[in-house]
Amino acid sequence: MRWVVPAAALVACGPAVPAGGTSTGEMTSTASSTGTVGSPATSGDSTTSGDAITSGGSSATTAEAPTGGTTEPLEPCSEVYEGSLYIGPDTDLASLANLGRVTEVLTIALAKREQPDLSFLPCLHTVDLLLQIDYNLTLETTAGLVNLKKIGGLWFWNNPVLLEVTGFGQIEEVGLLSLRSNHTLKEIHLESLHTVQSLEIGYCEHEKPSAYHLALADLKGFSGLTDVPSIVINGNEALMSVDLFNALASNGGPPPSSAEVRFNPLLPETLVHEKLDALGVKNREVCGNMKGDPECFCPPGE
């Protein structure tokens, strides 16, 4: 399947990880006080060139300090990865303990590796473009990102045993939020979010739901939303309510510019129209839902 980032979200998202799942960039660490780590020493910072952390599991190397200098421990959470970083099945997770920022895309794709949460990134506070949590076959919760304060965009794809989206309590704004193919997902806790430029929950293809959200019955975890210009809720097999529309109405933000709600077989279509009418959404595509318009089609790859 091909996914195209909406133009409105590109401000926050940017390029995806290169094919083959490799990291492209370098690790920079800020040294403390008068000491420097790395070579050459410049302005109290050090840079490790090359693929600092890759899917092969190699970690950033530290060169010896110049002659006559001193080497002191790095400040906590001081490492910055310049570029896009791929964390795969063979990555040395312990090497990420001091990682504070990724300047482009951070992809977490652990496949069959046993890792039920994201606690291996305790220092991560910023992902400038996009945080991709994609293809993690043992991930049960996204808890563990205790320091995360800023991300450009966020998606959760292909995490078949994920039960809850949580741990983003300091995030108030993202460009893109996308969820798809999280088979056991029951709860979404993103109450701190107030602005999402493009919100996508689920997926449909041709004339059938294809979100593979088989346990997601409601969208109660969006109580803080005030501004969502683009909303897509498609193909969620178990969804029975659209609570996020209630949140938008209660919080008094501007009406969404557009809304698509298609092929959610347990979601009453009359209810969707009522909520969108209350919000003043004129540009809408609503069809294929419970007791709704059967003339509905989702172009593949949309």
ZIBEL-V900810 format. One record per residue. N is the residue number from 1. PSI is psi in whole degrees, -180 to 180 (none if undefined). OMEGA is omega in degrees with one decimal (* if undefined). Layout:
n: <N & N>
psi: <PSI & PSI>
omega: <OMEGA & OMEGA>
This chain:
n: <1 & 2 & 3 & 4 & 5 & 6 & 7 & 8 & 9 & 10 & 11 & 12 & 13 & 14 & 15 & 16 & 17 & 18 & 19 & 20 & 21 & 22 & 23 & 24 & 25 & 26 & 27 & 28 & 29 & 30 & 31 & 32 & 33 & 34 & 35 & 36 & 37 & 38 & 39 & 40 & 41 & 42 & 43 & 44 & 45 & 46 & 47 & 48 & 49 & 50 & 51 & 52 & 53 & 54 & 55 & 56 & 57 & 58 & 59 & 60 & 61 & 62 & 63 & 64 & 65 & 66 & 67 & 68 & 69 & 70 & 71 & 72 & 73 & 74 & 75 & 76 & 77 & 78 & 79 & 80 & 81 & 82 & 83 & 84 & 85 & 86 & 87 & 88 & 89 & 90 & 91 & 92 & 93 & 94 & 95 & 96 & 97 & 98 & 99 & 100 & 101 & 102 & 103 & 104 & 105 & 106 & 107 & 108 & 109 & 110 & 111 & 112 & 113 & 114 & 115 & 116 & 117 & 118 & 119 & 120 & 121 & 122 & 123 & 124 & 125 & 126 & 127 & 128 & 129 & 130 & 131 & 132 & 133 & 134 & 135 & 136 & 137 & 138 & 139 & 140 & 141 & 142 & 143 & 144 & 145 & 146 & 147 & 148 & 149 & 150 & 151 & 152 & 153 & 154 & 155 & 156 & 157 & 158 & 159 & 160 & 161 & 162 & 163 & 164 & 165 & 166 & 167 & 168 & 169 & 170 & 171 & 172 & 173 & 174 & 175 & 176 & 177 & 178 & 179 & 180 & 181 & 182 & 183 & 184 & 185 & 186 & 187 & 188 & 189 & 190 & 191 & 192 & 193 & 194 & 195 & 196 & 197 & 198 & 199 & 200 & 201 & 202 & 203 & 204 & 205 & 206 & 207 & 208 & 209 & 210 & 211 & 212 & 213 & 214 & 215 & 216 & 217 & 218 & 219 & 220 & 221 & 222 & 223 & 224 & 225 & 226 & 227 & 228 & 229 & 230 & 231 & 232 & 233 & 234 & 235 & 236 & 237 & 238 & 239 & 240 & 241 & 242 & 243 & 244 & 245 & 246 & 247 & 248 & 249 & 250 & 251 & 252 & 253 & 254 & 255 & 256 & 257 & 258 & 259 & 260 & 261 & 262 & 263 & 264 & 265 & 266 & 267 & 268 & 269 & 270 & 271 & 272 & 273 & 274 & 275 & 276 & 277 & 278 & 279 & 280 & 281 & 282 & 283 & 284 & 285 & 286 & 287 & 288 & 289 & 290 & 291 & 292 & 293 & 294 & 295 & 296 & 297 & 298 & 299 & 300 & 301 & 302>
psi: <143 & 135 & 132 & 126 & 128 & 147 & -36 & -25 & -12 & -22 & -35 & -21 & -71 & -163 & 150 & 173 & 140 & 153 & 141 & -7 & 52 & 153 & 141 & 103 & -157 & 155 & 131 & 133 & 138 & 121 & 159 & 151 & -131 & -9 & 155 & 151 & 130 & 174 & 133 & 163 & 125 & 121 & 34 & 5 & 160 & 150 & 132 & 119 & 160 & -168 & 94 & -42 & 125 & 175 & -17 & -8 & 6 & 149 & 168 & 138 & 153 & 120 & 162 & 151 & 151 & 155 & 132 & -11 & 178 & 150 & 124 & 160 & 145 & 149 & 146 & 138 & 32 & -9 & 135 & 126 & 116 & 108 & -161 & 134 & 128 & 123 & 111 & -170 & -29 & 4 & 139 & 99 & -29 & -27 & -9 & 2 & -29 & 7 & 121 & -31 & 143 & 126 & -12 & -115 & 135 & 118 & 128 & 109 & 81 & -5 & -123 & -1 & 135 & 105 & 98 & -13 & -171 & 28 & -8 & -2 & 59 & -21 & -17 & 121 & -20 & 132 & 110 & -40 & -81 & 133 & 112 & 117 & 96 & 122 & 66 & 103 & -10 & 3 & 122 & -27 & 151 & 10 & 151 & -16 & 66 & -17 & 1 & 125 & -21 & 129 & 147 & -42 & 166 & 128 & 151 & 106 & 142 & 50 & 86 & -19 & 14 & 125 & -34 & 143 & 115 & 172 & 15 & 34 & -12 & 3 & 123 & -20 & 136 & 156 & -45 & 138 & 120 & 133 & 132 & 139 & 53 & 87 & -41 & 8 & 124 & -33 & 137 & 120 & 89 & 45 & -24 & -18 & 130 & -22 & 126 & 117 & -39 & 117 & 122 & 117 & 109 & -171 & 143 & 156 & 129 & -111 & 41 & 153 & 139 & 25 & -29 & 43 & 81 & -6 & 1 & 100 & -22 & 172 & 51 & -18 & 23 & 37 & -17 & -2 & 134 & -27 & 110 & 93 & -37 & 126 & 129 & 121 & 98 & 137 & 26 & 110 & -28 & -2 & 129 & -9 & 159 & 67 & -28 & -27 & -38 & -41 & -44 & -41 & -42 & -35 & -10 & 28 & -178 & 153 & 146 & 146 & -32 & 154 & 134 & 125 & 102 & 144 & 48 & 93 & -19 & 4 & 115 & 126 & -34 & -36 & -42 & -47 & -40 & -44 & -40 & -35 & -43 & -31 & -15 & 30 & 115 & -38 & 100 & 153 & 108 & 116 & 163 & 8 & -175 & 123 & 35 & -167 & 117 & -16 & 91 & 144 & 136 & 109 & 132 & 138 & 2 & none>
omega: <179.1 & -179.9 & -179.9 & 178.5 & 177.0 & -176.7 & -178.8 & -177.3 & -175.8 & 176.5 & -177.0 & -166.5 & 178.5 & -170.1 & 176.5 & 178.2 & -178.3 & 178.0 & -179.4 & 173.8 & 178.4 & 176.7 & -179.9 & -179.7 & -178.7 & -179.8 & 177.3 & 179.7 & 178.0 & -179.6 & -177.0 & 172.2 & -175.3 & -176.4 & 175.2 & 175.8 & 178.6 & -179.3 & -3.9 & 179.9 & 180.0 & 172.6 & 176.2 & -179.7 & 173.6 & -177.7 & 172.7 & -174.9 & 176.1 & -179.5 & -174.9 & 178.3 & -177.8 & 178.2 & 176.9 & 172.2 & 179.0 & -178.5 & -177.8 & 177.8 & -179.2 & 178.5 & 179.3 & 179.9 & 178.3 & 179.8 & 178.3 & 179.9 & 177.3 & 178.5 & 179.8 & 179.7 & 178.2 & 175.6 & -179.0 & 175.0 & -173.1 & -175.7 & 177.5 & 175.9 & -179.4 & -178.7 & 179.6 & -174.9 & 178.4 & 176.6 & -174.1 & -175.1 & -175.6 & 180.0 & 174.3 & -174.9 & 179.2 & -179.0 & -177.8 & -171.7 & -177.1 & -177.6 & -178.5 & -173.7 & 169.6 & -170.6 & 177.2 & -175.7 & 172.8 & 178.8 & 174.6 & -176.3 & -171.5 & 178.3 & -174.6 & -179.2 & -179.5 & 179.4 & -172.1 & -177.6 & -177.5 & -176.6 & 178.0 & 177.1 & -174.3 & -176.7 & -172.9 & 179.8 & -175.4 & 166.8 & -169.9 & -176.9 & -169.3 & 171.4 & -179.7 & 174.0 & -163.1 & 176.5 & 174.8 & -167.3 & 178.3 & -177.9 & -178.7 & -179.9 & 176.8 & 177.2 & 176.5 & 179.7 & -168.9 & -176.0 & -172.4 & -176.4 & -175.4 & 173.5 & 178.4 & 179.3 & -172.4 & 170.9 & 178.5 & -179.0 & 166.3 & 175.6 & -164.4 & 179.0 & 177.8 & -178.7 & -176.1 & 169.1 & -175.9 & 177.4 & -178.5 & -172.5 & 178.2 & -179.7 & -178.4 & -174.8 & 173.1 & 175.9 & -178.3 & 169.9 & -175.8 & 177.0 & -179.1 & 171.1 & 172.8 & -162.7 & -173.8 & -176.9 & -179.7 & -172.7 & 173.8 & 179.6 & 177.8 & -175.0 & -177.9 & -178.0 & 172.7 & -179.8 & 174.0 & -177.2 & 179.5 & -177.8 & -179.3 & 178.4 & 178.8 & -173.6 & 172.2 & -177.5 & -176.6 & -176.2 & -179.7 & 174.2 & -178.1 & -177.6 & -172.9 & 169.5 & -168.5 & -178.7 & -175.9 & -174.3 & -178.1 & -179.9 & -175.8 & -172.8 & -179.5 & -170.4 & -177.4 & -173.5 & 174.3 & -173.3 & 177.0 & -177.1 & -176.7 & -179.2 & 174.6 & 177.0 & -171.2 & 164.5 & -179.9 & -167.5 & -174.9 & -172.9 & -178.0 & 179.6 & -179.3 & -174.9 & -178.2 & 174.2 & 176.5 & -179.7 & 179.2 & 179.5 & -177.7 & -175.2 & 169.2 & 178.0 & 178.6 & 178.6 & 174.7 & 177.9 & 179.9 & 178.2 & 171.9 & 177.2 & -171.7 & 171.1 & 169.2 & -163.3 & 179.3 & -178.5 & -178.2 & -176.4 & 177.5 & 178.1 & 179.1 & 179.9 & 178.8 & -178.9 & -179.8 & 175.1 & -178.9 & 179.4 & -178.0 & 179.9 & -178.2 & -179.3 & -175.1 & 170.1 & -176.4 & -178.3 & 174.8 & 178.8 & -175.9 & 179.4 & -177.7 & -178.2 & -178.2 & 179.2 & -173.2 & -179.2 & 176.8 & 178.6 & 178.8 & 179.1 & -178.9 & *>
